[in-house]
């Protein structure tokens, strides 16, 4: 009984940590993930310009520890493209 209970506590804790990590990963833009650069730039008509902007902004730490919304706001401010509407 004790072993089963301990296992359930460990599994619950592991699951909670994983969901917290996922929530954090979804909230913050990750410059080291190519798919994030492509995903965000793919929301704009001039995908290549936005992609290059993101690459440069990552290199100079302009978007380091930024939320996705902060990245969209920076694109709007720097490039003049409106924040894409979520469908």
C-alpha positions in Angstrom: 0.0 0.0 0.0 2.8 2.4 0.9 4.6 1.8 -2.3 1.5 2.4 -4.4 0.7 5.6 -2.6 4.3 6.8 -3.0 4.3 6.0 -6.7 1.0 7.9 -7.2 2.5 10.9 -5.3 5.6 10.8 -7.5 3.6 10.5 -10.7 1.3 13.4 -9.7 4.3 15.6 -8.9 6.0 14.7 -12.1 2.8 15.4 -14.1 2.4 18.8 -12.3 6.0 19.8 -13.1 5.6 18.8 -16.7 2.4 20.8 -17.1 4.0 23.9 -15.5 7.0 23.5 -17.9 4.6 23.3 -20.8 2.7 26.4 -19.7 6.0 28.3 -19.3 7.2 27.0 -22.7 4.0 28.1 -24.4 4.1 31.5 -22.7 7.7 32.5 -23.6 9.2 32.7 -27.0 12.2 30.4 -27.4 14.8 31.6 -29.8 16.6 28.3 -29.9 13.5 26.6 -31.4 13.4 26.9 -35.2 9.8 26.0 -35.3 8.9 29.0 -33.1 10.7 31.4 -35.5 8.8 29.8 -38.5 5.5 29.7 -36.6 5.5 33.4 -35.7 6.9 34.6 -39.0 4.3 32.4 -40.8 1.6 34.6 -39.4 2.7 37.6 -41.5 2.4 38.3 -45.2 6.2 39.2 -45.4 7.3 36.0 -43.7 11.0 36.3 -44.7 11.3 39.9 -43.3 9.7 38.9 -40.0 11.8 35.7 -39.8 15.0 37.7 -40.3 13.9 40.3 -37.8 13.3 37.5 -35.3 16.7 36.0 -36.0 18.4 39.3 -35.4 16.3 40.1 -32.3 17.4 36.7 -30.9 21.0 37.3 -31.6 21.1 40.7 -29.9 18.9 39.4 -27.0 16.1 42.0 -27.8 13.5 39.2 -27.3 15.3 37.2 -24.7 12.8 36.0 -22.0 9.9 37.7 -23.9 6.4 36.4 -24.0 4.9 35.6 -27.4 2.7 38.7 -27.0 5.8 40.9 -26.4 7.3 39.5 -29.5 4.2 40.3 -31.5 4.2 43.8 -30.0 7.8 44.3 -30.9 7.1 43.2 -34.5 4.3 45.8 -34.6 6.5 48.5 -33.2 9.6 47.8 -35.2 8.1 46.6 -38.5 4.7 48.2 -38.5 2.8 44.9 -38.9 -0.3 44.5 -36.8 -0.5 41.7 -34.2 -2.1 38.7 -35.9 -5.6 37.8 -34.9 -6.0 34.4 -33.3 -8.7 32.3 -35.0 
